[in-house]
């Protein structure tokens, strides 16, 4: 895995974790019992704590990325699964059986 591939893998892991973490701790105006003004969504979060969620996302993404990186280096996880050779129809599983 080269540096560009490592960065792309990290960003993918980071974004997946971010979208997993976003709903935690979000309280809507409806749940908080706050009157909603016209034009505002009652399901919109009152307090989002985005900085805290970004920090948690980063803290969770780093060890997961290291695990994935070491799995690729050890040959456990395939990195070349989306290369043009694989996309042409050569099955990854067929190659590993040889």
Secondary structure, 3 states (H helix, E strand, C coil): CCHHHHHHHHHHHHHHHHHHHCCCCCEEHHHHCCCCCCCCCCCCEEECCHHHHHHHHHHHHHHHHHHHHHHHHHCCCCCHHHCHHHHCCCCHHHHHHC
